Amino acid sequence: PPPEVPGAGVEGARRVQVTVVSVSHLPKADTFGTCDPFCEVAFHGTKYSTSVKKGTYDAEFEEEFVFDVADAAGEVGAMSVGVLDWDQLSKPDRLGSAVLPASLMRRIARAEIGWSGEADLDVLDTGGGGGGGK
């Protein structure tokens, strides 16, 4: 986990860089065909989406996103990661999601500049599906 940094000593703008690496073992979401997964990552008022990977239950993304935090000493909220199945004729199906709580994201935003870490997330779906991702 990121180091604990007292909020009083941390001021100013920071950037949080996130890399969506991969997803695996995704459930079948459509009656016909395979899964067309993509991910959405939302943090601090900004949302990014990865590219859609057609016809697979295991996808490699290796896509980086940068989130700006105006003041690391201020409020830092949770980060949400969603895995969706793209559909040509309708809204995407949500396969699952994971949330990195505000307490963790606050520690990450306030960590020493240059700090990096990696986490495997279990993406959970209350409907019984789901998979994993990095």
Backbone bond lengths (Angstrom), bond angles and torsions (degrees), N, CA, C in turn:
res aa  C-N    CA-C-N  psi(-1)  N-CA   C-N-CA  omega(-1)  CA-C   N-CA-C  phi
1 P - - - 1.464 - - 1.522 111.06 -
2 P 1.333 116.16 158.54 1.461 118.97 179.51 1.522 110.60 -66.10
3 P 1.314 116.72 154.47 1.458 119.99 -179.35 1.521 111.03 -67.00
4 E 1.324 116.08 150.24 1.461 121.27 175.58 1.518 108.08 -77.74
5 V 1.324 116.69 125.09 1.456 121.73 -179.36 1.518 107.21 -124.85
6 P 1.311 118.81 125.43 1.466 120.01 178.47 1.518 111.24 -61.93
7 G 1.333 116.58 133.27 1.460 121.70 -177.67 1.513 113.63 -62.59
8 A 1.311 118.78 -29.33 1.463 121.26 -176.53 1.527 111.89 -64.62
9 G 1.323 117.96 -30.25 1.458 121.09 -177.95 1.508 113.69 -89.71
10 V 1.327 117.74 -2.65 1.454 121.46 -176.22 1.517 108.70 -109.63
11 E 1.310 116.32 120.70 1.456 120.83 179.01 1.515 109.34 -136.48
12 G 1.312 115.15 159.50 1.453 120.64 171.48 1.514 114.25 89.20
13 A 1.324 112.98 -178.85 1.456 121.64 -175.37 1.521 111.29 -74.69
14 R 1.304 115.07 146.28 1.468 122.84 174.79 1.520 107.91 -137.48
15 R 1.311 114.57 163.37 1.466 121.79 173.97 1.506 108.36 -123.96
16 V 1.317 115.38 137.40 1.461 121.68 174.94 1.518 106.29 -113.87
17 Q 1.330 115.81 118.53 1.461 121.39 -179.91 1.517 109.04 -102.87
18 V 1.328 115.98 129.88 1.459 122.42 -177.66 1.523 108.31 -124.14
19 T 1.331 116.18 135.50 1.461 121.34 174.57 1.516 108.86 -115.10
20 V 1.328 116.67 121.36 1.462 121.42 172.59 1.518 105.69 -87.22
21 V 1.329 115.74 113.50 1.458 120.80 -173.60 1.522 111.38 -88.66
22 S 1.340 117.27 -58.24 1.458 119.13 -173.60 1.523 111.25 -163.16
23 V 1.332 115.27 166.98 1.460 123.01 168.85 1.517 107.25 -132.51
24 S 1.326 115.93 153.13 1.464 118.59 -179.90 1.524 110.98 -149.01
25 H 1.318 115.05 159.02 1.464 123.48 176.51 1.526 112.09 58.85
26 L 1.332 116.80 42.32 1.454 120.50 -179.38 1.522 110.52 -75.06
27 P 1.332 117.37 149.20 1.466 120.48 -179.81 1.525 111.18 -79.11
28 K 1.313 116.85 160.38 1.457 122.68 173.94 1.525 107.12 -73.22
29 A 1.326 116.88 122.60 1.458 120.43 -176.44 1.523 112.64 -106.68
30 D 1.320 117.56 -22.66 1.457 121.80 -176.85 1.524 110.35 -111.26
31 T 1.330 115.56 150.14 1.458 120.61 178.06 1.526 110.20 -63.21
32 F 1.321 115.47 -43.47 1.457 120.59 179.38 1.521 108.76 -116.77
33 G 1.291 116.83 142.56 1.454 120.35 176.41 1.517 112.78 88.97
34 T 1.313 113.48 -176.82 1.463 120.41 -177.76 1.523 109.58 -107.33
35 C 1.281 115.55 -171.74 1.459 122.54 -178.21 1.534 109.88 -84.80
36 D 1.322 115.81 143.44 1.467 122.90 174.14 1.530 107.54 -121.61
37 P 1.335 117.49 76.59 1.466 119.89 -169.88 1.523 114.51 -78.18
38 F 1.336 113.79 151.79 1.453 123.11 166.73 1.523 107.18 -150.97
39 C 1.320 116.53 164.06 1.465 121.30 -177.66 1.512 110.08 -120.11
40 E 1.333 115.35 148.14 1.453 122.79 171.13 1.521 107.51 -118.37
41 V 1.331 115.81 133.46 1.462 121.90 178.64 1.522 107.04 -123.42
42 A 1.342 116.60 123.48 1.460 121.23 -178.35 1.525 109.73 -124.94
43 F 1.347 114.85 132.72 1.458 120.84 -179.91 1.518 109.49 -159.89
44 H 1.282 116.32 134.98 1.475 123.94 171.27 1.533 111.90 53.86
45 G 1.343 116.15 43.13 1.460 121.42 175.91 1.509 116.45 83.32
46 T 1.315 118.00 4.46 1.466 121.89 -179.78 1.521 109.77 -124.42
47 K 1.342 116.45 140.59 1.459 120.56 177.11 1.521 109.64 -128.10
48 Y 1.328 115.48 133.86 1.459 122.15 176.74 1.523 109.01 -121.06
49 S 1.331 115.44 154.21 1.467 121.72 175.04 1.521 109.58 -125.05
50 T 1.322 115.86 143.04 1.459 120.50 173.49 1.529 108.90 -78.49
51 S 1.289 115.84 174.89 1.459 120.63 171.79 1.530 108.54 -71.51
52 V 1.312 116.08 160.54 1.471 122.47 177.05 1.528 108.05 -87.17
53 K 1.323 116.33 132.41 1.464 121.82 176.01 1.527 107.36 -105.41
54 K 1.314 116.30 113.03 1.468 121.67 -172.58 1.530 112.66 -79.92
55 G 1.330 115.09 137.89 1.459 122.73 168.81 1.515 116.34 64.45
56 T 1.340 118.01 47.22 1.464 118.95 -179.00 1.527 111.57 -151.71
57 Y 1.309 115.53 150.64 1.466 121.46 173.99 1.528 110.81 -102.40
58 D 1.318 116.66 -3.41 1.462 124.36 177.65 1.528 106.60 -137.25
59 A 1.320 117.33 118.40 1.467 119.97 -174.52 1.521 111.17 -127.77
60 E 1.316 115.68 141.74 1.468 123.30 173.36 1.521 107.44 -103.98
61 F 1.334 116.84 126.78 1.463 121.36 -179.86 1.528 112.00 -109.09
62 E 1.332 117.68 -55.40 1.475 122.36 -176.59 1.529 110.96 51.49
63 E 1.341 116.76 46.86 1.462 121.89 -179.15 1.524 109.60 -112.53
64 E 1.339 115.15 132.83 1.466 121.55 -177.55 1.523 110.94 -103.92
65 F 1.343 114.57 142.67 1.455 121.68 177.08 1.527 108.13 -132.96
66 V 1.324 116.52 142.66 1.461 121.57 179.78 1.526 108.38 -117.49
67 F 1.330 114.55 128.92 1.455 122.16 178.23 1.524 108.61 -112.54
68 D 1.315 116.90 130.72 1.458 121.76 177.78 1.520 110.20 -91.69
69 V 1.313 115.85 132.93 1.453 123.07 173.64 1.525 105.71 -113.27
70 A 1.338 116.75 113.71 1.467 121.33 -173.99 1.524 112.49 -61.45
71 D 1.334 117.08 -40.46 1.460 120.66 -179.20 1.522 108.88 -145.10
72 A 1.318 116.68 107.10 1.465 121.56 -176.65 1.524 112.25 -63.33
73 A 1.330 117.81 -20.86 1.460 120.58 178.07 1.526 111.38 -79.86
74 G 1.329 117.73 -13.47 1.461 122.23 -178.15 1.521 112.21 -88.18
75 E 1.329 115.48 -159.85 1.456 122.02 -179.96 1.521 110.81 -69.32
76 V 1.305 115.64 132.06 1.465 122.13 174.36 1.520 106.30 -129.31
77 G 1.320 116.92 119.96 1.458 121.14 -175.48 1.511 113.21 -91.26
78 A 1.320 114.88 -174.18 1.464 123.02 179.83 1.531 110.15 -73.40
79 M 1.324 115.30 159.32 1.464 121.93 172.32 1.527 107.12 -110.87
80 S 1.324 116.55 132.63 1.457 119.86 176.90 1.525 109.67 -113.67
81 V 1.321 114.79 142.43 1.460 122.60 178.58 1.516 106.74 -126.59
82 G 1.316 116.21 120.63 1.459 120.81 178.59 1.513 110.50 -115.16
83 V 1.323 115.62 144.98 1.465 121.51 174.07 1.524 106.23 -114.23
84 L 1.327 115.15 125.58 1.460 120.63 -176.00 1.519 110.72 -126.77
85 D 1.326 114.85 158.87 1.457 122.21 175.62 1.519 107.29 -108.91
86 W 1.326 117.08 115.70 1.459 122.74 -179.39 1.525 109.29 -68.98
87 D 1.326 116.34 137.31 1.462 122.72 175.52 1.515 108.65 -128.37
88 Q 1.320 116.57 135.77 1.455 120.89 -176.32 1.524 111.76 -69.83
89 L 1.328 118.15 -37.15 1.458 120.68 -172.12 1.528 114.85 -103.87
90 S 1.318 117.97 -2.53 1.463 119.41 -178.57 1.527 109.99 -148.34
91 K 1.327 115.29 179.19 1.460 120.17 177.67 1.522 109.65 -63.10
92 P 1.323 117.85 151.59 1.466 120.37 176.99 1.530 111.27 -61.83
93 D 1.332 115.62 146.73 1.462 121.66 174.68 1.515 108.40 -87.38
94 R 1.342 117.25 130.67 1.467 121.27 176.62 1.524 107.46 -80.18
95 L 1.335 115.80 119.81 1.464 121.25 179.30 1.520 111.42 -88.02
96 G 1.319 116.60 -28.17 1.454 120.23 179.88 1.509 110.24 168.95
97 S 1.326 114.86 175.83 1.457 119.69 -179.63 1.523 110.48 -155.19
98 A 1.300 114.21 164.20 1.468 121.89 175.98 1.516 106.79 -140.69
99 V 1.330 116.19 149.37 1.454 121.62 179.35 1.518 108.77 -126.14
100 L 1.321 115.57 128.49 1.465 121.37 170.39 1.521 105.07 -94.99
101 P 1.330 118.24 115.21 1.458 121.09 -171.25 1.525 113.29 -62.71
102 A 1.339 114.95 157.67 1.458 121.48 -179.14 1.521 111.80 -56.31
103 S 1.332 117.66 -36.85 1.470 120.07 -179.31 1.529 111.06 -61.56
104 L 1.326 118.05 -38.99 1.463 121.85 177.63 1.527 110.72 -71.42
105 M 1.322 116.57 -44.75 1.469 119.76 -178.53 1.530 111.40 -65.74
106 R 1.310 117.39 -32.89 1.470 121.23 175.80 1.531 109.63 -63.16
107 R 1.347 116.87 -43.93 1.466 120.69 177.96 1.524 111.22 -63.88
108 I 1.334 117.11 -38.66 1.464 120.91 179.60 1.530 110.06 -66.77
109 A 1.345 116.74 -46.43 1.473 120.05 -179.15 1.519 111.77 -64.23
110 R 1.334 117.32 -27.68 1.466 121.18 -177.93 1.523 113.06 -96.96
111 A 1.311 117.12 -0.26 1.468 120.59 -178.77 1.525 110.55 -66.92
112 E 1.303 115.08 165.28 1.463 121.48 178.40 1.520 109.61 -56.61
113 I 1.318 117.13 136.76 1.464 121.20 -179.90 1.528 108.07 -59.66
114 G 1.322 115.21 131.86 1.454 120.75 -177.97 1.520 113.40 98.98
115 W 1.355 117.51 -10.87 1.457 120.26 179.41 1.523 109.20 -62.87
116 S 1.320 117.13 142.63 1.463 120.05 174.53 1.520 108.88 -139.79
117 G 1.295 115.14 154.93 1.453 121.58 178.95 1.518 109.25 -154.21
118 E 1.313 116.11 169.32 1.460 121.41 -178.79 1.512 108.49 -137.31
119 A 1.338 115.54 144.65 1.462 119.98 178.85 1.515 109.94 -143.72
120 D 1.311 115.80 138.40 1.461 122.00 169.45 1.521 106.40 -93.11
121 L 1.325 117.11 129.65 1.460 121.10 -179.13 1.517 109.82 -110.64
122 D 1.315 116.28 136.63 1.456 120.57 169.38 1.513 106.59 -89.57
123 V 1.325 115.63 118.21 1.452 121.34 -179.62 1.518 106.50 -89.38
124 L 1.332 115.56 120.88 1.453 121.06 -173.54 1.510 111.57 -107.60
125 D 1.321 115.12 144.33 1.454 121.86 177.68 1.522 107.49 -129.09
126 T 1.308 117.72 126.41 1.454 121.02 -179.63 1.515 111.69 -68.67
127 G 1.331 117.69 -14.10 1.451 120.95 178.65 1.513 113.61 -83.70
128 G 1.324 118.43 2.39 1.449 120.95 175.94 1.504 114.85 101.63
129 G 1.353 117.52 -14.16 1.466 119.56 177.98 1.494 109.96 -85.84
130 G 1.290 115.60 -153.41 1.464 119.48 175.27 1.494 111.85 122.58
131 G 1.281 115.45 173.24 1.444 121.21 -178.55 1.506 108.14 -164.35
132 G 1.295 114.79 -162.10 1.457 118.71 -179.55 1.508 110.30 -127.48
133 G 1.300 115.35 166.37 1.450 118.27 -179.71 1.504 112.18 -163.01
134 K 1.311 115.30 170.40 1.471 122.84 177.50 1.508 107.50 -125.49
